Amino acid sequence: MEGAPFIVYNLGVGLLTGLGVVYFLALERTEVGFRRSLFVTTAGLVLFLVGGPVAEVLAPRFVHWVHGTAAVLVVVGLYDPLERDLRREVWSELLLDEPARIRQPPEWMLPIDDAILQLFHTSELVLTPSIVAYNIEYSREEVNRRLAELEERGYVERVERGKYRVTALGRQYIESPVSYGLTGRLRSLWRPRT
């Protein structure tokens, strides 16, 4: 059989992915199981990942039909043609409810840093370590240590003694799920040490 290793590889990856999705849907009682549009999209993805390789092995001439059906399911799950709606709310609720869950922080960052930056970002105020500690429920000492690290990395700046505000880099980090680890490292290299 021509291309047998590739077919076996596709089949293996598809089956493993399918098992993972089945576990995610059936055993973890996720939100996907309770929303029809999310379920239809997920079913389309599973059909593509599992059905495609299986059809390639068992009935190669139906592979395109399986992929086409999977694509239709994904599109129907993402878009409601009757309402002319992309279902943004459903997907944003599921995926972007808490951006910190999908944001890739730099290696040096701790969960408290996300909380500190989020507080600065939402308040847009100049804050003291005591006020930050009170609002995020960490000790003032821990907040002081992390503010020093965040200042050194360019995510916050000291306005005056004991008062801080978020920088453009800190806002950019909070507003985007993309990792700014490299940017932060580069900025820390060019910042003059005092």
C-alpha positions in Angstrom: 0.0 0.0 0.0 1.5 3.3 -1.1 2.0 5.8 1.7 1.2 3.3 4.5 3.3 5.0 7.2 1.6 8.3 6.6 -1.9 6.7 6.7 -1.0 4.8 9.9 0.3 8.0 11.4 -2.8 10.0 10.5 -5.0 7.2 11.9 -3.1 7.1 15.1 -3.2 10.9 15.6 -6.9 11.0 14.7 -7.8 8.2 17.1 -5.8 9.8 20.0 -7.4 13.2 19.3 -10.8 11.6 19.2 -10.2 9.8 22.5 -9.1 13.1 24.0 -12.2 14.9 22.8 -14.5 12.1 23.9 -12.9 12.2 27.4 -13.3 16.0 27.4 -17.0 15.9 26.4 -18.2 12.7 28.2 -16.2 12.5 31.3 -15.5 16.1 32.2 -19.0 17.4 31.9 -17.9 20.5 30.1 -19.9 23.4 28.9 -19.6 22.1 25.3 -22.1 19.3 26.1 -24.8 21.8 27.1 -24.6 24.1 24.1 -25.7 22.7 20.8 -23.6 25.0 18.7 -20.4 24.1 20.6 -21.3 20.5 20.4 -21.9 20.6 16.6 -18.5 22.4 16.0 -16.7 19.9 18.2 -18.4 17.0 16.4 -17.2 18.4 13.1 -13.7 18.6 14.4 -13.8 15.0 15.7 -15.2 13.8 12.4 -12.4 15.6 10.5 -9.7 14.3 12.9 -11.0 10.7 13.3 -13.3 10.2 10.3 -10.8 11.4 7.7 -8.0 8.9 8.6 -10.5 6.1 9.1 -12.1 6.8 5.7 -8.7 7.0 4.1 -7.9 3.5 5.3 -11.4 1.9 4.8 -12.9 3.8 1.8 -10.4 6.3 0.2 -12.9 7.6 -2.3 -15.1 9.0 0.6 -12.4 11.0 2.3 -13.5 14.2 0.6 -17.1 13.6 1.6 -16.1 13.0 5.2 -14.0 16.2 5.2 -16.8 18.2 3.5 -19.3 17.0 6.1 -17.0 17.9 8.9 -16.4 21.3 7.5 -20.2 21.9 7.2 -20.6 20.9 10.9 -17.9 23.3 12.0 -19.4 26.1 9.9 -22.9 25.4 11.2 -21.6 25.3 14.8 -19.8 28.6 14.3 -22.3 30.5 12.3 -26.1 30.6 12.5 -27.4 31.4 9.0 -30.9 32.0 10.1 -29.9 34.7 12.6 -26.9 35.8 10.5 -24.8 35.5 13.7 -21.3 34.3 14.2 -22.1 33.2 17.7 -19.3 35.4 19.1 -20.9 35.5 22.5 -20.9 31.7 23.0 -17.3 31.2 21.9 -16.0 34.3 23.7 -17.7 33.2 26.9 -16.1 29.8 26.7 -12.7 30.9 25.5 -12.1 34.4 26.6 -14.0 34.6 29.9 -10.7 34.8 31.8 -7.9 35.7 29.5 -5.3 34.7 32.0 -6.3 31.1 31.4 -5.1 31.3 27.8 -2.3 33.9 28.1 1.2 32.5 28.1 3.1 34.4 30.8 6.9 34.6 30.7 8.8 32.0 32.8 9.6 34.5 35.6 5.9 35.6 36.1 3.8 34.3 39.0 0.0 34.2 39.2 0.1 37.2 41.6 1.6 39.2 38.7 -1.4 38.7 36.5 -3.6 39.8 39.4 -1.5 42.9 40.0 -1.5 43.9 36.3 -5.2 43.2 35.9 -6.0 45.5 38.9 -3.8 48.3 37.5 -5.4 47.8 34.1 -9.0 47.9 35.3 -8.5 50.8 37.6 -6.2 53.0 35.4 -5.1 54.6 38.7 -1.8 55.2 40.4 -1.9 52.6 43.3 0.2 51.9 46.4 1.3 48.4 47.3 -1.1 48.4 50.3 -4.1 49.2 48.1 -3.1 46.5 45.6 -2.6 43.9 48.4 -6.0 44.7 49.8 -7.8 44.3 46.5 -6.1 41.1 45.3 -5.9 39.5 48.8 -2.1 39.0 48.9 0.2 40.3 51.6 1.7 43.8 51.2 5.2 42.3 51.4 4.5 39.8 48.5 3.0 42.6 46.5 6.1 44.8 47.1 8.4 42.1 45.9 6.4 41.4 42.8 6.0 45.2 42.0 9.8 45.5 42.1 10.1 42.6 39.7 7.3 44.0 37.4 9.0 47.4 37.5 12.4 45.9 36.6 10.8 44.1 33.6 9.0 47.2 32.4 5.4 46.2 33.2 4.8 48.9 35.8 6.5 52.1 36.6 7.1 53.9 39.9 5.5 57.3 39.7 6.8 58.4 43.1 7.9 56.7 46.3 5.5 53.9 47.0 3.2 54.6 44.1 3.0 52.7 40.8 1.0 52.6 37.6 0.9 50.2 34.6 3.1 50.8 31.6 2.2 50.3 27.9 3.9 46.9 28.0 1.8 45.9 31.0 -1.4 47.0 29.3 -0.3 45.2 26.1 0.3 42.0 28.2 -3.1 42.2 29.8 -5.1 43.1 26.7 -3.6 40.3 24.6 -3.4 36.5 25.1 0.0 36.5 23.2 3.1 36.0 25.3 5.3 39.0 25.7 8.1 37.1 27.4 10.6 37.9 24.7 9.6 41.5 24.5 9.9 41.9 28.2 13.3 40.2 28.2 14.5 42.5 25.4 13.3 45.6 27.3 15.0 44.5 30.5 18.3 44.2 28.5 18.0 47.8 27.3 16.8 49.3 30.5 19.6 51.1 32.4 20.3 49.5 35.8 20.3 51.9 38.7 
